[in-house]
Amino acid sequence: MPRILDAHVHAYPPELFTDARGWANAHHEPWFADCVAPSDRPSIQGWSDVDQLLHDMDQAQVEQVVLLGWYWQNQSTCEWQNQLFAQWRAAHPDRIQAFATTKPSSGSRGLDNVKRCLDSGFLGIGELLPQVQDFSLADEEFAALVELATSAQVPINLHVTDPLLPPGPGSIATPLETYLQLAQKFPDTNFILAHWGGGLPFFELNPRVKRRLRNVYYDTAASPLIYNKSVFRHVVDLIGADRILFGTDYPLRLYPRQSPAPDFSRFIADIDSAGLTAPEWDAIMGGNLRRLLKIP
């Protein structure tokens, strides 16, 4: 049986499913509303409770997933989601792992909440997005969060957008040079840059850039919505397979024209046909994440 681990999954309680925009407006989370329930176009957001998540994992032979927090605009919402993740982890410890989300500009309150999550068994921090959460990667408060991650030996996941993506829900400028500076400033911290790092691995053709990004991993979340499946072969040829992490962005509907419901299987089938060797496939689809997060 394949030992597949998904590094990038989101999960929400059923109360959001029927009126996500109403829920988001009531909780003062406008960015979430615009992403999952845009008012000017059909949404590609799917919904799944924990039972459906586990069912879909079984269908695709996914062994474990990592729940990532949304990049909420309020610290109280971050704490609400962390609490839910703790409950779901406790109920399914052999299938579900979690990262703690926070709003770094919330200062000690957010830092303390993350520390409690890590002490309870969470395996990382994120997903974070400075441009939405009102902080900068150069802020002292973010540096304190990085220091906590370094001390706990856990990675931080950051949302990154390809600068050439057309405007749309979830698309916001995230200058790639800031992540290069971040990796160099904190060389002892592991960072996961979501969504293929917004194309940053292509710049690793420059050996000086490659050296500065040794502590950076790239997840493949939402890949079918952004790149052709040949991206797997191209990036492996550029940087090797050891810093690429399989991630789906489930329950996002990655093939909205073909699949009305979220699933893992179609994306995995695409990767199976992307020209990877067996060792490369094993590393990307679970081995790298298992090593990074120290999952037995």
C-alpha positions as CSV (number, residue, x, y, z in Angstrom):
1,M,0.0,0.0,0.0
2,P,1.3,3.5,-0.9
3,R,2.4,5.5,2.2
4,I,1.0,8.8,1.0
5,L,1.1,11.8,3.3
6,D,-0.7,15.0,2.4
7,A,1.1,18.1,3.7
8,H,-1.6,20.7,2.9
9,V,-5.2,20.0,3.9
10,H,-7.9,22.4,5.3
11,A,-10.9,21.5,7.3
12,Y,-13.9,23.3,8.7
13,P,-17.0,22.5,10.8
14,P,-20.3,21.9,9.0
15,E,-21.7,25.2,10.2
16,L,-19.7,26.9,7.4
17,F,-20.9,24.7,4.6
18,T,-24.2,26.3,3.7
19,D,-23.4,30.0,4.2
20,A,-19.6,30.5,4.3
21,R,-19.9,34.2,3.3
22,G,-22.5,34.8,6.1
23,W,-20.3,33.0,8.6
24,A,-17.2,34.9,7.5
25,N,-19.0,38.3,7.6
26,A,-20.3,37.6,11.1
27,H,-16.7,36.7,12.3
28,H,-15.1,39.7,10.5
29,E,-13.1,37.5,8.1
30,P,-13.6,39.3,4.7
31,W,-10.6,37.6,3.0
32,F,-12.0,34.2,3.8
33,A,-15.4,35.2,2.4
34,D,-13.9,36.5,-0.9
35,C,-11.8,33.3,-1.3
36,V,-14.3,30.6,-0.6
37,A,-17.5,32.3,-1.6
38,P,-16.7,35.0,-4.2
39,S,-19.6,37.1,-5.1
40,D,-18.6,37.7,-8.8
41,R,-17.8,34.1,-9.9
42,P,-18.5,30.4,-9.1
43,S,-16.6,29.1,-6.2
44,I,-14.1,26.2,-6.4
45,Q,-14.2,25.7,-2.7
46,G,-15.5,22.3,-1.7
47,W,-16.6,21.2,1.8
48,S,-15.9,18.1,3.8
49,D,-16.5,17.1,7.4
50,V,-14.0,14.8,9.2
51,D,-15.9,11.6,8.3
52,Q,-15.9,12.6,4.6
53,L,-12.2,13.5,4.8
54,L,-11.3,10.1,6.2
55,H,-13.5,8.4,3.6
56,D,-11.7,10.3,0.8
57,M,-8.3,9.5,2.3
58,D,-9.2,5.8,2.3
59,Q,-10.4,5.9,-1.3
60,A,-7.1,7.4,-2.4
61,Q,-4.9,5.3,0.0
62,V,-3.7,8.5,1.8
63,E,-2.3,7.4,5.1
64,Q,-2.1,10.8,7.0
65,V,-2.9,14.4,6.3
66,V,-1.7,17.6,7.9
67,L,-4.4,20.1,8.7
68,L,-3.3,23.7,8.0
69,G,-5.0,26.7,9.5
70,W,-6.4,29.4,7.3
71,Y,-4.6,32.7,7.4
72,W,-7.3,34.4,9.5
73,Q,-7.5,38.1,10.1
74,N,-8.4,37.7,13.8
75,Q,-6.5,35.9,16.4
76,S,-9.7,34.7,18.0
77,T,-10.5,32.8,14.8
78,C,-7.1,31.3,14.8
79,E,-7.6,30.0,18.3
80,W,-11.1,28.7,17.4
81,Q,-9.6,26.7,14.5
82,N,-6.7,25.4,16.6
83,Q,-9.1,24.1,19.2
84,L,-11.1,22.2,16.5
85,F,-7.9,20.7,15.1
86,A,-6.9,19.5,18.6
87,Q,-10.2,17.7,18.9
88,W,-9.9,16.1,15.4
89,R,-6.3,15.1,16.1
90,A,-7.3,13.5,19.4
91,A,-10.1,11.5,17.7
92,H,-7.9,10.3,14.8
93,P,-4.3,10.4,16.0
94,D,-3.1,7.9,13.4
95,R,-4.6,9.7,10.4
96,I,-4.7,13.4,11.2
97,Q,-1.8,15.8,12.1
98,A,-2.1,19.5,12.5
99,F,-0.2,22.8,12.3
100,A,-1.1,25.7,14.5
101,T,-2.3,28.9,12.9
102,T,-1.9,32.4,14.4
103,K,-1.9,36.0,13.6
104,P,1.7,37.0,14.2
105,S,0.8,40.7,14.9
106,S,-1.3,39.6,17.9
107,G,2.0,39.4,19.8
108,S,2.3,37.4,23.0
109,R,-1.3,36.2,22.9
110,G,-0.8,34.4,19.6
111,L,2.7,33.2,20.5
112,D,1.4,31.7,23.7
113,N,-1.4,29.9,21.9
114,V,1.0,28.4,19.3
115,K,3.3,27.3,22.1
116,R,0.4,25.4,23.8
117,C,-0.5,23.8,20.5
118,L,3.1,22.6,19.9
119,D,3.3,21.4,23.5
120,S,0.1,19.3,22.8
121,G,1.6,17.6,19.7
122,F,1.0,20.0,16.8
123,L,3.8,19.5,14.3
124,G,4.2,23.0,12.8
125,I,2.9,26.5,12.2
126,G,0.8,27.8,9.4
127,E,-0.5,28.5,6.8
128,L,0.3,32.2,7.2
129,L,-0.1,35.1,4.7
130,P,1.5,38.4,5.7
131,Q,-0.4,40.5,3.1
132,V,-3.8,39.4,4.6
133,Q,-2.8,39.0,8.3
134,D,-1.3,42.5,8.7
135,F,2.3,41.6,9.4
136,S,5.6,41.6,7.6
137,L,8.2,38.9,7.5
138,A,10.7,41.5,8.8
139,D,8.6,42.2,11.9
140,E,10.0,41.5,15.4
141,E,6.8,39.7,16.3
142,F,7.2,37.4,13.4
143,A,10.8,36.8,14.3
144,A,9.7,35.7,17.8
145,L,7.4,33.2,16.1
146,V,10.3,31.9,14.0
147,E,12.4,31.6,17.1
148,L,9.7,29.5,18.7
149,A,9.5,27.2,15.6
150,T,13.3,26.9,15.6
151,S,13.4,26.0,19.3
152,A,10.6,23.4,18.8
153,Q,12.2,22.1,15.6
154,V,9.0,22.5,13.6
155,P,8.5,24.2,10.2
156,I,6.4,27.2,9.2
157,N,4.1,27.0,6.2
158,L,3.6,30.3,4.3
159,H,1.2,30.9,1.4
160,V,2.9,32.1,-1.7
161,T,1.4,33.3,-5.0
162,D,2.9,33.0,-8.4
163,P,3.4,36.7,-9.5
164,L,2.1,36.0,-12.9
165,L,-1.3,34.5,-11.8
166,P,-4.3,36.5,-13.0
167,P,-6.3,38.4,-10.3
168,G,-8.9,36.3,-8.6
169,P,-10.0,34.8,-5.3
170,G,-6.9,33.9,-3.2
171,S,-4.5,35.7,-5.6
172,I,-2.5,38.4,-3.8
173,A,1.0,39.7,-4.5
174,T,3.6,38.0,-2.3
175,P,7.0,39.2,-3.5
176,L,9.3,36.3,-3.9
177,E,12.5,38.1,-2.8
178,T,11.1,38.4,0.7
179,Y,11.1,34.6,1.0
180,L,14.7,34.5,-0.2
181,Q,15.6,37.0,2.5
182,L,13.7,35.1,5.1
183,A,15.5,31.8,4.4
184,Q,18.8,33.6,4.6
185,K,17.9,35.4,7.8
186,F,16.8,32.2,9.6
187,P,19.0,29.4,8.2
188,D,18.2,27.1,11.1
189,T,14.5,27.2,10.5
190,N,12.6,25.1,8.0
191,F,10.0,26.9,5.9
192,I,7.4,25.3,3.7
193,L,6.4,27.6,0.8
194,A,2.9,26.6,-0.4
195,H,1.8,26.3,-4.0
196,W,5.3,25.5,-5.4
197,G,6.6,28.6,-3.7
198,G,4.9,30.8,-6.3
199,G,7.5,29.6,-8.8
200,L,10.5,30.3,-6.6
201,P,12.1,26.8,-7.3
202,F,12.6,27.9,-10.9
203,F,15.0,30.5,-9.7
204,E,17.2,27.8,-8.1
205,L,18.8,27.4,-11.5
206,N,21.0,30.2,-10.1
207,P,23.4,28.4,-7.7
208,R,23.7,31.4,-5.4
209,V,19.9,31.4,-5.0
210,K,19.9,27.6,-4.5
211,R,22.4,27.8,-1.6
212,R,20.2,30.4,0.2
213,L,17.1,28.2,-0.1
214,R,18.5,25.0,1.5
215,N,16.1,25.3,4.4
216,V,13.0,25.8,2.1
217,Y,10.5,23.1,1.1
218,Y,7.8,23.5,-1.5
219,D,4.4,22.0,-1.3
220,T,2.3,21.1,-4.3
221,A,-1.1,22.4,-3.0
222,A,-3.6,23.5,-5.7
223,S,-1.0,22.5,-8.4
224,P,-3.6,21.5,-11.0
225,L,-5.2,25.0,-10.8
226,I,-1.8,26.6,-11.4
227,Y,0.6,24.5,-13.5
228,N,0.7,21.6,-15.9
229,K,1.5,18.3,-14.3
230,S,5.0,18.4,-16.0
231,V,5.9,20.8,-13.2
232,F,6.8,17.8,-11.1
233,R,9.4,16.5,-13.5
234,H,10.8,20.0,-14.2
235,V,11.2,21.0,-10.5
236,V,12.7,17.6,-9.6
237,D,15.2,18.2,-12.4
238,L,16.0,21.6,-11.0
239,I,16.3,21.0,-7.3
240,G,16.0,17.3,-6.7
241,A,13.1,15.5,-5.0
242,D,14.1,15.9,-1.4
243,R,12.4,19.3,-0.8
244,I,9.1,18.8,-2.5
245,L,6.0,17.9,-0.4
246,F,2.8,16.4,-1.8
247,G,-0.1,18.6,-0.8
248,T,-3.5,19.0,-2.3
249,D,-5.3,22.0,-0.7
250,Y,-8.2,19.6,-0.1
251,P,-11.2,20.2,0.0
252,L,-10.5,22.7,-2.8
253,R,-11.9,21.4,-6.0
254,L,-8.7,21.0,-8.1
255,Y,-10.6,19.9,-11.3
256,P,-13.8,21.9,-11.1
257,R,-14.9,21.0,-14.6
258,Q,-14.4,17.3,-14.1
259,S,-15.1,16.8,-10.4
260,P,-17.9,18.5,-8.6
261,A,-16.7,17.2,-5.2
262,P,-13.2,17.4,-3.6
263,D,-11.1,14.3,-3.7
264,F,-7.4,13.1,-3.6
265,S,-7.5,10.4,-6.3
266,R,-7.5,12.4,-9.5
267,F,-4.5,14.5,-8.5
268,I,-2.6,11.5,-7.4
269,A,-3.3,9.8,-10.7
270,D,-1.9,12.9,-12.5
271,I,1.3,12.7,-10.4
272,D,1.6,9.0,-11.2
273,S,1.7,9.9,-14.9
274,A,4.2,12.8,-14.5
275,G,7.3,10.8,-15.2
276,L,8.8,10.5,-11.7
277,T,11.0,7.6,-10.7
278,A,9.9,5.3,-7.9
279,P,12.3,6.9,-5.4
280,E,11.3,10.4,-6.4
281,W,7.6,9.4,-6.0
282,D,8.2,7.9,-2.6
283,A,10.1,11.0,-1.4
284,I,7.5,13.5,-2.7
285,M,4.4,11.6,-1.7
286,G,5.3,11.1,1.9
287,G,8.9,10.3,2.6
288,N,10.1,14.0,2.8
289,L,7.2,15.0,5.0
290,R,7.7,12.0,7.3
291,R,11.3,13.0,7.7
292,L,10.7,16.7,8.1
293,L,7.9,16.3,10.8
294,K,9.6,13.3,12.4
295,I,6.4,11.1,11.9
296,P,7.2,7.5,12.9
